[in-house]
């Protein structure tokens, strides 16, 4: 038998119940993403560009040397910005500042600590991250959504039971929030920037980058019709 049509607030013959379902699942991260920014500064544009290219090549070669541990590398846009003399007439250029950014995604977290340390030791190189996440095809977010739906149904049945009735049919199901993962960002445990050009006397120790557990969540709102309460 088809339930009778209901208004936004239901009817006496088909009361409407709205509940919310939430779920959170702890999961191990699958991907670590780091950002690498190389810079250069010089009196003329060509020298600045050459230095920037050389440093970017050194960083890129270092990242690629880790083979399968690095799943994806993306090179961003390059910028060469003239620096004008702060005082004086006219547009007198006193130097140029170059910047180039690349992003690396790693699946081997043991290699991540060593690579991050070695990148931070390169001249005029800045490291940001790591940012931890799941793979796009990970089943964990779908599992969280299913649990949220089950939680909404459980609540609806509990409310219906308290009213002396039962759930009749689902009217509407709304995803009230995108899948969220926490913590979405974990900064390096110590500064990973090197501005001195001289090489260190001894190799630096790898950073301690312990991957955190991610908390994946989902939220839904569900509307159910209920059978008329027993009098």
C-alpha positions, 0 to 999 in steps of 0.5 A, a space after each residue: 500500500 502506498 503511503 498517503 501524500 504528506 505536507 512538509 510537516 506531515 499529516 495526522 494519518 502520516 506523521 513526518 519524522 526528521 532525524 540526523 545521522 552522523 558517523 566518524 571512522 578512524 583510518 590510517 593515512 595513505 598519502 602524504 603531500 609536501 610542497 617545495 618552493 625554491 627561490 633565487 635572487 640576482 641583479 639581472 633576470 638571466 642570472 636569477 632564472 638560471 639559479 632558479 632553474 638549477 635549484 629546481 632541477 636539484 630538488 626535482 632530481 632528488 624527489 624523483 630519486 626515491 622512485 616508487 615511494 613518490 607517486 606523483 610530482 607536480 610542478 607549478 608556475 614560475 615567477 620572476 619579479 623585478 625589485 624596484 629601488 625604493 627611493 629615487 625617480 623612475 622605475 629603476 630595477 635593482 634586482 630580480 626575485 624568482 620563485 617556483 613551486 612543486 608538489 610531491 605525493 608520497 605513499 612510503 612514509 619512511 622515505 618521507 622523513 628522509 626526503 623532507 630532511 634532504 630537501 630542507 637542506 638544499 639552498 634557498 628551499 622551503 618545505 611545507 606540509 606534510 598534508 595527510 589524506 586517503 586515496 580518492 578511491 578509498 572505501 572509507 568515506 563510503 563506509 562512513 556515509 553508510 554508517 551515517 544512514 544506519 544511524 539516522 534509521 536507528 534514531 527514527 525507529 527509536 523515536 517511532 517506538 517512543 511514540 508507540 508506532 513504527 517507521 513507514 517509509 523514507 521520504 527524503 535523504 539529504 547529505 548535510 555535509 561533505 566528507 571531512 577528514 581530520 587532521 587535514 594538515 600537520 606541519 613539519 615538527 621543526 623548521 624546514 627552511 635553509 637560506 645559507 648557501 654553505 653546505 653543512 658539516 654533517 648530514 642532518 638527521 631525518 625529521 620525525 614525521 609520525 603519520 596521524 590517524 585520520 578521522 573521516 566523517 559523514 552527516 545525513 538528514 533523513 525524513 520518514 513517514 510514520 504510521 499513526 500512533 496507536 491510541 
